[in-house]
Amino acid sequence: MIRNALAAGKKRSRPRHLLTGIISLFFLAAFLLLFIREPSVQTALMMVAVPCALWAAAILLPRLFPMDHLLLELIGFLCGLGVLLQYRYSPSRGLAQCLNCGAGYVAMIVCALAVRHIKNWKLLMLPIIAGCVGLIALPFVFRAANKGLGATAWVAFGSFNMQPSEIVKIAYLFVLAYFLSRRKVLIAMIYMAVMLGILVLQRDLGTAAIYGGTALVLLYASTGSFLLIVGILGAGLGAVSVLYALFRNSFFLTVQNRINNWLNPFVTYNQPGGGYQIVQGLIAMANGGMWGTGIGLGNADVIPAFHNDFIFAALMNEYGFLFALIIVCIYILIVLRCADIGLRSSSAFHALLSMGSGAMLAVQAFIIIGGVTKFIPMTGVTVPFLSYGGTSLVSCMGVLGIAQGVASRNERILREDSRIAQGEETL
């Protein structure tokens, strides 16, 4: 029996090792092409360090902290791709993204361990809620660090900048999952309304859409009431429409400009804050064609903020439409994996946590990719794992760390049930 179990374990590990090897070879070849184009010691080190780091994360981490292997592989590939995209245009930014990835893995492990080991969340709810509201309202206090008509969602402490709403995402999931798993729908809706109201007052409508979309998915998963979702969605859209109609030329002037740029980017092309960014992004994606211009041969750096908001356009420019489609499929696969982990959970709280993690990633990816491709108006959110930025990357890794924690808990319960069953058979 022991021999059969070991043989089965080896068979299961072979596909994982093969996938890890393919991912490592991809980044080895990619950095090799960059090295051939512009030889440097730094690029040579990256050519070795990035594949080795991804291999270590995929192989060694599950031995130290029980995790879902497929989810870990997909996250690692996207993180490595983010480093590659940033390094190609700015080596210093690529190195900084490596550090951001390291911090993200730490956040993922911490969140996974919290989900796995913390049992009494009731005592933590009040401090978590107070911390969420305090953090997300912090930009109101430090408004001087956020001058201009855009979203006042950032705070600065000296040279250190952060976006509190990104960090609050993780706690936001815990609060919603806790109350909805206990059928306290009204409390969850009040909490959601408070958080969304603060974000709207900060003009951070992109993040508000992520928070709102995630909440709607969790509400439907916990109640099964389609009518409730339609009512909340209608009330929310109605409130935003009224505020926009009243203050579109003052408080929501940036939103008005973005809608104009979305509808007529070529008309506003030469205007300050006009459609130049959107048009250049569309041109870059069109120039990439089906197969892309090739690694190191693109010109997406002409797009303003290409390393943040428009990193997906830079991806399509050098790697082509087919590769971009594969990336979209990877996002979909991550979301489906999170849903599968949630469905296998024996606890409503943990099931909602995992589903909420996938929903949050799906909404964020849809909003930014839809904006870059001009499917919807552009918002200032980041492409998960690909865009440059420490706060965003750490929060995305932490969110999926929640799903990893649920997967780890599922595996532990399954092993305990197996041991109990074997003990009963022995008796």
C-alpha positions, 0 to 999 in steps of 0.5 A: 500500500505504501509503495502504491501511494508513493508511486501515485505521488510520483505520477502526480508530481511529473506534470507539475515538474514538467510545467515548472520546467516549461515556465523556467525555459520560457524565461531563460529564453526570453532573457537570453534574447534580451541579452543577445540584443544588449549584452550586459552582466545584469541581464545575464544574471537575470537570465539565471536568477528569474527562472531559478527563483520561479523554480524554487517558488514552485517546487520548494514553497509547497514543501514548506507551506501546503499550497495548490500547485497549479495556482502557484505555477500560474501566479509565478508565471504572471509574476515572472512575465511582469518582471520581464516586461518591466525589465525590457524597458527599464532594468532598474524598474525590472529589479524593483519589480523583483523585490515587489514579487518577493514581498508579494510571495511573503504576503501570499504565505502570510494570508495562506497561514492566516486562513489555515490557522485562525479559527475564531474570526469573530473577535477580529471582525471589529478591529478589521472593520475599523482598520479598513475604514481608517486606512481607506479614508487615509487619503482624505487626511493626506490630500496634499500629497494627491494634488490634481483632479484625478483620484485622491487614493494615494498617500505619501510618507516622505518618499514612500507612496502607497494606495490604502485601498489596495491593502484593504482589499484583503481585509474587505474579503474577510469581512464580507465572507464572514458576515455573508457566511452567517447570513448577515446580509444587511450588515455586509451591504452596509459595510459595502456601501460605506467602503464604496462611498469613500472610494467614490468621494475619492473619485477612485471609481476603478477600485470602487468597481472592483469592490462592488463587483466582488461584493455582488458575486459574493452576495449572489453566491451566498443568497442565490437571489438574482433579484437582490443583485439586480436591485443593488446594481440598479440602485448603485448605478442610479446613485452614481449617475445622479452624482455624475450628472450633478458634478461632472464638470467639477468634482467628476471632471476627470471621469467626464474627460475619460468618457469623452476620450473613450467615445472620441479618442481621436477628437481629443487626441491633442488636448491635455489629458485627452485621447493620446494615451488610448490612441497610442495604445491602440496603435501599439496593439495593432502593430503587434499583430497576431505574433508580435514584433518580438522581444525587445523590438517593440515601441510601446514606451511611447504610451504614457504610463505604459508600465502601469495602466497600459502594460497589456498594450505593451504585451500585445505589441511585442508578443502579439494577439495570440500570446495576449489571449493566452494570458487572458486564458490564464486569468480565467483559469486562475478564477476557475481554480479559485472557484473550484477550491471554494466548492471543495470547502466544507465551510461556507466562510472559506468557500466565500473567501476563495470565490471572492479571491477569484471574483476580485481578480476577474473584475480587476482584470476585466476592468483594465484590459477592457479599458486598454482595448477600448471596450469600456472607459479607461480607469486607473487600476493595474493589470494583476501581476503585470503592472509595475507597483509594489502595493498592487502586486502585494495585494494581488498576491495576498488575495490569492494567498487567501485562496491558497489558505483555503486549498491548504485547509481543504487538504488538511481536512481531507487527510484527517478524514482519510486517517479516520476512515483508515482507523475505522477500517482497521477496527 
